[in-house]
Structures are given as structure tokens and as C-alpha cells.
Amino acid sequence: MDRKIIHVDLDAFFCSVEELLDPSLIGLPFAVGGNTNGRGVVASASYAARQFGVHSAMPSNQALLLCPQLKFTHRSHHLYSEYSDKVMSILRDYTPLFQQMSVDEAYLDVSDLQQSAESIAKQIQARIDREIKLSTSMGVATNKLVAKIANDYGKSRVHTGKAPHVITVIEPGKEAEFLAPLDIQCMLGIGPKTAEKMRSRGIQTIGDLATIDEKALTPFFGNYALELKEKAMGISHSRVHSEHDSQKSCSNETTFHSDSTDINFLLEVLRSQAEKVGYRLRRDGLAGSVVQIKLRYSDFTTLTRQKALGILTNLDEEIYTAAAELFLNNLIHGRPVRLIGVGVSNLDSPHRQMALWDDAFQEKAKLAVAIDSLKDRYGNKIIQRASQLKKDKEFRHNGVDD
């Protein structure tokens, strides 16, 4: 039986919340993030602003050149989170197979429901319209990959200056036919630079990618070549991970308002994330044996790397040491980083085979528990590294924790 997957995306989410809270903004070109002094970057652009070519991740000064009347606004991040939580709560009502990807994006697997996926998508869209008054667009297909690309495609075809509010359905068996004429860069995981190289070799569309010999893809993608070729044919076995599944790992990610090439700054972010992950693991009585990092560059090319430790850990320093090693070994120097993340997986109860003279671990564990106790009582910032205090301003200027 074909799976029924729905990809849900809130249309210009930050801007939609701004319009909801301040109706005078409706129909005006404005942006969330950045400022009229030309500093910072656009986090989200209203659809009226997009008519001028303004888009997310664009520097404010460039946005102002395209649209001199552009207005900048920004609410407290917790308000966006509140509206996101309301939407995600509605989505959870339809199936336990729900996977939230970000504040404004999620997947649903509705294969076990009798109704068609398109019918369910329409119900969800109407309910969010009615109860939350936020616009959503959806992609419907037999797998996550095609559902996501379908949604992106459907939204891209609306040029009214208003929220797309569309549902794009790809019928079972039509996946390859739908993907074939799309530009190669529409394929998830292929950034502008990779796409440019592939075009220079005659690979213009996803259909070209689907028909090319696997060996020709190996120089670009190595062992990933076969999987990518299958995806170009509309074949993907990635499942929707339920919230119960997510307990098998613990992670923390940061998306930057301004892409960064500062290795010291990025390492400080990694350290902060490792401390958050370690704290959560200890709080939940868990430890993990695999540390992974996630890197997303300015062109949205994303890579993940992991390292098996051979031991279970929930100690900040051990998590950070492994994450920093992965980061330094895989970073392309000079290439701006948009997102960075740290995770620990293969979770279990925090037992550990102790070496005869492993007093250092015992001391670190006791210290971690003592610090956790202080944080629980007085707040997370009661104890901070000196280096972190120096970096606080940079964090506030560059990063937003997801």
C-alpha cells in the first residue's frame, strides 16, 4: 500500500504572525529581522516585499536597494514559538506519526487514515485558517521527499503578492514524472555551487539526474550517488519519525541571522550546545554512545557527521570534544556557516564500565551534577565560562536558537 505523506509549511510564518498582531502591515512590503540602517539580514519577507525581490537571508542593505520603502519589524521570539505550538498541536490531533522539522514546518504520515491525504490536508488547512488565522501550504505525496518538493513547487508558482495557501498533490506513480522537468537545484541537498558544476556537465534537470549513469555522479556525491539517483526517480524510504522516536536522540541546533566563518565563534556555539545536550541527558537519566554534528552552509548545503565513542556519556566536555573534532575535520574553511548543531544518539541508562583508576570521570560526573543542581535552582546562566561571557554579544547579534 502506498504511503500518504503530507508536508505542512506555514506561509512566511514570522511575517504572518506580525500581520496577525498588527493588521496595518497587511499588504505592505516589510521584513522580520534586519533594520533600516542596513545592518543584519532578513529573516522573513512579506509576500508584498517578495514582489520586489526581497527574500530571507538577504542583507538588509541589499533589501533596501530593491525596496526603499521596506519596513523592518521583529517581535519577541517566544511569540512566534507560541503560534507555532498552536499549529503543531492541531497537527498532532490527526496522527501520532508527526515530525516537526522547525517552527513552521512538519510532516504527517496519514497512511492509516481512511480518507485521502488530499482531503485530510484540506481539513487541516481549513482548521488552521479558522482557529489560528495563519496561512499554510501543503504538499501531498507517497514519501517525504516528493511531498516537500511538491510543496516548494506549488508555492513558487503563486505570484500574487499574497500568501500562496495552496495544496499540491502528486498522485501515486507520478513521482518521477513530476520531478523530471524541475531544475536540478530543486532536488533537496543540492546547493547552488553543486548545481552549477552539474549543469556544466549537462545535468540540467532532476530528470537528467535520474537517467545519468551512477558512475558519473560518484565524483560529486561519492557513496551517496546511488541514493541520490533513486531520489531523482521519486524513490525515498525516509519515514516520518514520531515524537516517541525522537527520544532516541537528543540534540540542539542554532541558525544564525548572519552566516559566520569565525571558527572560534562556531566552536563556542558548539560548546554551548554540548552543555545544553549534556544537561538534558542528565536531567532525563540518559547517556549516549554516538555524537553527531550538523553543518549547513550559506547555500543551504547540509552535512551530518557522527562518531561512535565506545562508551556511554552525558558529560558536556566529552560531548564537546567529540563534536569539535568532527567539526574541525569536516569544515570547509572560509565557507560561511548558516546553521550548526550537536546531537547525541544511541541512548541508554548512564551505566559505564569503569577503569581501575578512572577517578577523573567520577570527579567530572560529580561536578556536572553539582552544576545542574545550581542551574535548576537559580537558572541556566548562574554558571558560565569566561569565554562564553565574552561571546554573549555575538550570540545575540548572530544566532537564534531553534
C-alpha positions in Angstrom: 0.0 0.0 0.0 1.3 3.5 -0.9 2.1 5.7 2.0 0.2 9.0 2.4 2.5 11.8 3.5 1.7 15.5 4.0 4.3 18.2 4.2 3.0 21.3 6.0 4.6 24.7 5.7 3.4 27.9 7.3 3.5 30.7 4.6 6.0 33.4 5.5 5.4 32.4 9.1 7.2 35.3 11.0 5.6 37.9 8.7 2.2 36.2 9.0 2.3 36.4 12.8 3.3 40.1 12.5 0.3 40.8 10.3 -2.0 38.9 12.7 -0.7 41.1 15.6 -0.6 44.3 13.6 -3.2 44.3 10.7 -1.9 47.6 9.4 1.0 45.6 7.9 -1.2 43.5 5.7 -0.4 44.2 2.0 2.7 46.2 2.9 6.3 45.3 1.9 8.0 44.5 5.2 10.6 42.2 6.7 11.3 40.5 10.0 14.9 40.9 11.1 17.5 43.4 9.8 17.0 47.1 10.2 16.7 50.4 8.3 20.4 51.1 8.9 21.2 48.3 6.5 22.7 46.0 9.1 21.7 42.4 9.7 19.8 40.1 7.4 16.2 39.5 6.5 14.8 36.5 8.5 11.5 36.6 6.6 9.9 38.8 4.0 6.2 39.5 3.4 4.8 38.4 0.1 4.4 42.1 -0.9 8.2 42.6 -0.3 8.9 39.4 -2.3 7.4 41.1 -5.3 10.4 43.4 -5.2 12.9 40.5 -5.0 13.4 40.7 -1.2 13.9 37.3 0.4 15.1 35.6 3.6 18.8 35.6 4.3 19.3 38.7 2.2 21.4 41.5 3.8 19.3 44.4 4.9 21.2 47.0 2.8 20.5 44.9 -0.4 16.8 44.5 0.5 16.5 48.3 0.9 18.1 48.9 -2.5 15.4 46.6 -4.0 12.6 48.1 -2.0 13.4 51.5 -0.4 10.1 51.7 1.4 10.7 48.3 3.1 9.7 48.3 6.8 11.5 46.2 9.4 9.9 44.7 12.4 10.5 42.0 15.0 8.6 40.6 17.9 10.0 38.6 20.8 10.9 35.1 19.6 8.6 33.5 22.2 5.6 34.9 20.4 6.5 33.1 17.2 7.0 29.9 19.3 3.6 30.3 20.8 1.9 30.4 17.4 4.0 27.6 16.2 2.9 25.5 19.2 -0.7 26.2 18.4 -0.4 24.9 14.8 1.7 21.9 15.8 -1.0 21.0 18.4 -3.6 20.9 15.6 -1.4 18.6 13.5 -0.9 16.2 16.4 -4.6 15.7 16.5 -4.6 13.9 13.2 -1.9 11.3 13.7 0.8 10.2 16.1 3.2 9.9 13.1 4.0 13.6 13.3 7.5 15.1 12.8 8.2 18.7 13.4 11.1 20.0 11.4 11.2 23.6 12.5 8.9 26.3 13.9 7.0 26.5 10.6 7.4 23.1 9.0 6.3 19.5 9.7 5.5 16.1 8.1 2.4 13.9 8.8 2.1 10.2 7.8 -1.7 9.7 7.5 -1.4 6.3 5.8 -3.6 4.6 8.4 -6.5 7.0 7.9 -9.3 6.0 5.5 -9.7 9.5 3.9 -7.5 10.6 1.1 -4.4 12.6 2.0 -5.7 15.5 -0.1 -8.9 15.5 1.9 -7.1 15.4 5.2 -4.8 18.2 4.0 -7.8 20.4 3.2 -9.3 19.8 6.6 -6.1 20.7 8.4 -5.6 23.8 6.3 -9.2 25.0 6.9 -8.9 24.3 10.6 -5.6 26.3 10.9 -7.3 29.1 8.9 -10.2 29.1 11.3 -8.6 28.6 14.7 -5.2 30.2 14.3 -5.8 32.5 11.3 -2.4 31.7 9.7 -1.9 30.6 6.1 -0.4 27.2 5.3 0.6 25.4 2.1 0.9 21.7 1.8 2.5 19.0 -0.4 0.9 15.6 -0.6 2.8 12.5 -2.0 3.8 9.0 -1.2 7.1 10.0 0.5 8.6 12.9 2.4 11.0 13.9 -0.4 8.3 14.3 -3.1 5.8 15.9 -0.7 8.4 18.6 0.3 9.4 19.3 -3.3 5.8 19.4 -4.3 5.0 22.0 -1.7 8.0 24.2 -2.7 6.9 23.9 -6.3 3.3 24.8 -5.6 4.3 27.8 -3.6 6.7 29.0 -6.2 4.0 29.2 -8.8 2.0 31.8 -6.9 3.0 35.4 -7.7 0.0 37.4 -6.3 1.9 39.2 -3.6 -0.2 37.3 -1.1 0.3 34.0 0.8 0.2 31.0 -1.6 -2.2 29.0 0.6 -2.0 26.0 -1.9 -2.2 22.3 -1.7 -0.1 20.4 -4.3 -0.8 16.7 -4.8 1.4 14.2 -6.6 -0.6 11.1 -7.3 1.0 7.7 -6.6 3.1 6.5 -9.5 3.6 10.1 -10.8 6.6 10.9 -8.7 9.3 10.6 -11.4 7.1 12.3 -14.0 6.6 15.3 -11.6 10.2 15.6 -10.7 11.7 15.1 -14.2 11.3 18.7 -15.7 12.3 20.5 -12.5 15.6 22.3 -12.3 18.4 20.3 -10.7 18.6 22.7 -7.8 15.0 21.8 -6.7 16.4 18.5 -5.5 16.9 18.6 -1.8 20.6 18.6 -0.8 21.9 20.2 -4.0 23.1 23.8 -3.4 23.9 26.5 -6.0 27.6 25.6 -6.4 27.0 21.9 -6.8 24.1 22.7 -9.2 26.4 24.9 -11.3 29.0 22.2 -11.6 26.4 19.7 -12.6 24.9 22.0 -15.2 28.4 22.4 -16.7 28.3 18.7 -17.3 24.9 18.7 -19.0 22.8 17.8 -15.9 20.1 20.5 -16.0 17.0 18.8 -14.6 16.1 16.2 -12.0 15.1 14.1 -14.9 18.7 14.3 -16.2 19.9 13.2 -12.8 17.5 10.2 -12.8 18.8 8.9 -16.2 22.5 9.6 -15.9 24.8 6.7 -15.1 25.6 6.3 -11.4 29.3 6.3 -12.0 29.1 9.9 -13.4 27.6 11.0 -10.1 30.3 9.5 -7.9 32.8 12.3 -8.3 30.1 14.7 -6.9 28.5 12.6 -4.2 30.6 9.5 -3.5 28.7 6.7 -1.8 25.6 8.9 -1.8 25.4 8.8 -5.7 23.0 5.7 -5.8 20.7 7.1 -3.2 20.5 10.5 -5.0 19.8 8.8 -8.3 16.9 6.9 -6.6 15.6 10.2 -5.1 15.6 11.8 -8.6 13.3 8.9 -9.6 11.0 9.8 -6.8 12.1 6.9 -4.6 12.7 7.7 -0.9 12.2 5.4 2.1 12.8 8.0 4.8 10.0 7.7 7.3 8.1 10.2 9.4 9.7 9.9 12.9 7.2 10.2 15.6 7.9 12.2 18.8 8.3 8.9 20.6 11.1 8.0 18.2 12.8 11.4 18.8 13.6 10.2 22.4 16.3 8.0 20.8 18.4 11.1 20.4 19.0 14.5 22.0 20.2 17.5 20.0 20.5 21.3 19.9 20.8 23.5 16.8 21.4 27.2 16.1 20.6 29.0 12.9 22.5 32.3 12.5 20.9 35.6 11.3 24.3 36.3 9.7 26.4 33.5 8.3 29.7 33.0 10.1 33.3 32.0 9.1 34.7 32.7 12.5 35.9 29.3 13.7 36.4 30.4 17.3 32.8 31.7 17.4 31.5 28.5 15.9 33.4 26.4 18.4 31.9 28.4 21.3 28.4 27.7 19.8 29.3 24.0 19.7 30.4 24.2 23.3 27.2 25.9 24.4 25.1 23.3 22.5 27.1 20.4 24.0 26.4 21.8 27.5 22.6 22.0 26.7 22.5 18.5 25.4 24.5 17.1 28.3 22.2 18.9 30.8 19.1 17.4 29.1 20.5 13.9 29.1 21.4 14.1 32.8 18.0 15.5 33.6 16.3 12.6 31.8 18.6 10.0 33.2 20.1 9.1 29.8 23.5 8.9 28.1 24.6 8.1 24.6 27.4 6.5 22.7 27.3 8.4 19.4 28.0 12.1 18.9 26.9 13.8 15.7 27.2 17.3 14.3 25.1 19.1 11.6 26.5 21.8 9.4 24.5 23.9 7.0 26.4 26.4 4.7 25.1 29.7 3.3 23.9 27.9 0.1 21.9 25.5 2.3 24.2 22.6 1.5 23.9 20.4 4.7 26.1 17.7 6.0 25.9 15.5 9.1 28.8 13.6 10.6 29.0 11.2 13.6 31.5 9.5 15.8 31.0 6.4 17.9 32.6 6.9 21.3 32.7 3.3 22.5 31.3 4.5 25.9 28.1 6.0 27.2 28.4 9.6 28.2 26.3 12.6 29.2 29.2 14.8 30.2 29.4 18.2 28.5 33.2 18.1 27.9 33.2 14.6 26.3 30.3 15.6 24.0 32.0 18.8 23.1 35.4 17.2 22.5 33.9 14.7 20.0 31.8 17.4 18.3 34.7 19.8 18.0 36.8 17.0 16.4 34.1 16.3 13.9 33.6 20.0 13.1 37.3 20.7 12.6 37.8 17.6 10.4 34.8 18.4 8.2 34.6 22.2 8.0 35.4 23.8 4.6 37.4 26.8 5.8 36.3 30.1 4.6 32.8 28.8 3.6 30.1 30.7 5.6 28.1 28.6 8.0 24.3 29.2 8.4 23.4 26.5 10.9 25.3 24.3 13.3 24.1 21.6 15.6 25.2 18.9 18.1 23.4 15.7 19.0 23.9 12.5 21.0 22.2 9.2 20.0 22.1 5.5 20.9 20.7 6.5 24.2 20.6 4.2 27.3 20.7 4.5 31.0 24.1 6.1 32.0 25.9 2.9 33.1 29.7 2.9 32.4 32.4 0.2 32.7 34.9 1.9 35.0 38.6 1.6 34.6 40.6 0.8 37.7 42.0 4.4 38.0 39.1 6.3 36.4 38.8 8.9 39.2 38.8 11.7 36.7 35.4 10.6 35.3 34.0 10.3 38.8 35.0 13.8 39.6 33.6 15.2 36.3 30.3 13.4 36.9 30.1 14.9 40.4 30.9 18.4 39.2 28.2 18.1 36.4 25.6 17.0 38.9 26.5 19.9 41.2 26.3 22.4 38.4 22.9 21.0 37.3 21.6 21.5 40.8 22.6 25.1 40.7 21.1 25.7 37.3 17.8 24.0 38.4 17.7 26.3 41.4 19.0 29.6 40.1 18.7 29.4 36.3 20.9 28.3 33.4 23.1 31.3 33.5 24.2 31.0 37.1 27.4 29.4 36.0 29.1 30.4 32.7 32.5 30.1 31.2 34.5 33.3 30.9 34.8 32.8 27.2 31.0 32.5 27.0 30.6 35.8 28.7 32.8 37.4 26.0 30.7 35.8 23.3 27.3 36.7 24.6 27.0 39.8 22.4 28.0 37.8 19.3 25.3 35.2 20.1 22.6 37.9 20.5 23.7 39.5 17.2 24.3 36.4 15.1 22.3 33.5 16.4 18.8 32.4 17.2 18.5 29.1 19.0 15.9 26.8 17.3 
